[in-house]
């Protein structure tokens, strides 16, 4: 079977060398061109295009049509609400768009100028008063257990995108529409792969304690960035 396909490719390259050969055929498929468009380029029928595609690819051509339809719908959808309907609820693309919408709503409530950027695919960025922002949100918590009767510490873990921006906005999703926001300059965490952020800095000491906070409980180098929306008040 493999040898037969190889021979077909060799014959195709000889016959259609002037039109780009098999490399051009593959490029047109990857570009999601139609059977008619590919056939017109090489000068053969839609049926021959379909047959050659079946010889070279394991998935049916209907998958190409489905992807083309999806991308067309996506390009026509220029609202976050519309984009959410395109993706499976809870998937990575859906979550990215959902939390971008959460940040846009919150920023607008605070009287900030919030605009979408890169609004042509599942990636949607924001500019807040001219500052480029990357949004990340999660409801997944990580619990760190301490010794000597100290309360466990609960953190939200975030991956840090390497894309260039002015600020990261990390959304701590506490459920039922309750969100906390960390606004952190990229320069402060640039080069890090991830960051752990707390939703609560209140510390309850165990009975019989001295009343002093052990080591650095209730403190964090990121605490000053919790709900730090004021950084956007000066337009860029």
C-alpha positions in Angstrom: 0.0 0.0 0.0 2.8 2.4 1.0 4.7 1.5 -2.3 1.5 2.2 -4.3 1.1 5.6 -2.8 4.8 6.4 -3.3 4.5 5.5 -7.0 1.4 7.7 -7.3 3.2 10.6 -5.8 6.2 10.1 -8.2 3.8 10.0 -11.2 1.9 13.1 -9.9 5.1 15.1 -9.5 6.3 14.2 -13.0 2.9 15.1 -14.6 2.2 18.2 -12.6 5.7 19.5 -11.9 5.0 22.8 -13.6 2.0 23.3 -11.2 3.9 22.6 -8.0 3.4 18.8 -7.8 2.4 17.1 -4.6 3.8 19.9 -2.5 1.3 22.3 -4.0 -1.5 19.8 -3.5 -0.6 19.4 0.2 -0.4 23.1 0.6 -3.9 23.6 -0.9 -5.3 21.0 1.4 -3.7 22.6 4.5 -5.1 25.9 3.3 -8.5 24.2 3.4 -9.2 24.8 -0.3 -12.2 23.0 -1.8 -12.1 20.0 -4.1 -13.1 22.2 -6.9 -10.4 24.8 -6.3 -7.7 22.1 -6.1 -9.0 20.4 -9.2 -9.2 23.6 -11.2 -5.6 24.4 -10.3 -4.3 21.0 -11.6 -6.9 20.6 -14.4 -8.7 17.5 -13.2 -12.1 16.7 -11.7 -13.3 17.0 -8.2 -13.6 13.2 -8.1 -9.9 12.8 -9.0 -9.0 15.3 -6.3 -11.1 13.4 -3.8 -9.4 10.1 -4.8 -5.9 11.5 -4.5 -6.7 13.0 -1.1 -7.9 9.6 0.1 -4.7 8.0 -1.1 -2.6 10.5 0.9 -4.6 11.2 4.1 -6.2 9.0 6.7 -9.1 11.2 7.5 -12.1 11.8 5.2 -12.3 15.0 3.2 -15.4 15.9 5.2 -13.1 16.8 8.1 -11.5 19.5 5.9 -15.0 20.8 5.1 -15.9 20.9 8.8 -12.7 22.8 9.7 -13.4 25.3 6.8 -17.0 25.8 8.1 -15.8 26.3 11.6 -13.1 28.9 10.7 -15.6 30.8 8.5 -18.0 31.0 11.5 -15.2 32.0 13.8 -14.0 34.8 11.6 -17.6 36.1 11.3 -18.0 36.0 15.1 -16.4 39.1 16.5 -17.9 39.1 20.0 -16.8 37.1 23.0 -20.3 35.8 23.5 -20.4 34.5 20.0 -17.0 32.8 20.3 -18.0 31.0 23.4 -20.7 29.3 21.5 -18.2 27.9 19.0 -16.2 25.9 21.5 -16.9 23.0 23.8 -17.8 24.3 27.2 -14.9 23.8 29.6 -12.3 23.3 26.9 -9.0 25.3 26.9 -10.2 27.7 24.2 -13.6 28.1 25.8 -11.9 28.9 29.2 -9.5 31.4 27.6 -12.3 33.3 26.0 -14.6 33.0 29.1 -12.1 34.6 31.4 -11.2 37.3 28.9 -14.9 38.2 28.9 -14.9 38.2 32.7 -11.9 40.7 32.7 -13.5 42.8 30.0 -16.7 43.1 32.0 -14.9 43.9 35.2 -12.7 46.5 33.6 -15.6 48.2 31.9 -17.5 48.4 35.2 -14.5 50.2 36.6 -14.7 52.8 33.8 -11.7 51.6 32.0 -11.3 51.6 28.2 -11.2 47.8 27.4 -10.7 46.7 23.8 -10.3 43.4 22.1 -7.1 42.6 20.1 -6.2 39.6 18.0 -9.9 38.9 17.5 -9.5 36.5 14.5 -9.2 33.1 16.2 -9.5 31.4 19.6 -6.8 33.8 20.8 -8.4 37.0 22.0 -6.3 39.6 23.8 -7.2 42.8 25.5 -5.9 46.4 25.8 -6.9 48.2 28.9 -6.4 51.9 28.6 -3.8 51.1 25.9 -1.9 48.6 28.0 -1.6 45.1 26.4 -3.0 42.5 28.7 -2.8 38.7 28.8 -5.6 37.0 30.7 -5.4 33.7 32.5 -8.1 32.2 34.7 -8.6 29.0 36.7 -10.8 27.5 39.5 -8.3 24.7 40.2 -6.8 25.0 43.7 -3.7 23.6 45.2 -3.5 23.0 48.9 -0.2 23.0 50.8 -0.3 21.4 54.3 1.9 22.8 57.0 3.0 21.3 60.3 2.6 22.3 64.0 -1.2 23.0 63.7 -0.9 25.7 61.1 -3.8 26.0 58.6 -3.2 24.6 55.1 -2.5 27.3 52.5 -4.7 27.3 49.4 -3.3 28.6 46.1 -4.4 29.0 42.6 -1.8 27.8 40.1 -1.3 29.7 36.8 0.9 29.0 33.8 2.7 32.1 32.6 2.4 32.8 28.8 5.6 33.8 27.1 3.8 36.3 24.8 4.8 39.9 25.1 2.5 42.1 27.2 2.4 44.9 29.7 0.4 43.2 32.4 -1.0 39.7 33.2 -4.4 39.6 34.7 -4.9 36.4 36.6 -8.5 35.5 37.4 -9.1 33.4 40.6 -12.5 31.8 39.9 -14.1 31.0 43.3 -17.3 29.8 41.8 -20.9 31.2 41.6 -19.7 34.3 39.7 -17.1 35.3 42.4 -13.7 36.3 41.0 -10.5 37.9 42.3 -8.1 39.6 40.0 -4.3 39.9 40.2 -2.8 42.5 37.9 0.9 41.8 37.7 3.5 43.6 35.4 5.1 41.2 33.0 8.6 42.5 34.0 8.0 41.2 37.6 7.4 37.6 36.6 9.1 37.4 33.2 11.0 34.2 32.8 8.9 32.3 35.2 6.9 29.3 34.0 4.2 29.5 36.6 2.9 31.4 39.6 0.9 30.4 42.8 -1.6 33.1 44.0 -3.7 33.2 47.2 -7.3 34.2 47.4 -7.2 34.7 51.2 -4.5 36.3 53.3 -6.4 36.0 56.6 -4.6 33.7 59.0 -6.3 32.0 62.0 -3.7 31.0 64.6 -4.3 27.8 66.6 -5.4 28.0 70.2 -2.6 28.6 72.7 -0.4 30.4 70.1 1.6 33.5 70.9 -0.5 35.6 68.6 2.4 36.2 66.3 2.3 35.2 62.7 4.7 32.2 62.0 7.3 33.0 59.3 5.6 34.7 56.4 1.9 33.5 56.7 -0.4 36.2 55.5 2.3 37.8 53.4 3.2 37.4 49.8 5.3 39.3 47.2 2.2 39.3 45.0 -0.3 40.6 47.6 0.1 44.2 46.4 -1.1 43.1 42.9 -4.4 41.8 44.2 -7.2 43.9 42.7 -4.6 46.4 41.6 -6.8 48.0 38.9 -5.3 51.4 39.5 -2.3 50.5 37.4 -4.5 51.0 34.3 -5.7 54.5 35.3 -2.8 56.1 33.5 -3.3 55.5 29.7 -0.4 54.2 27.7 
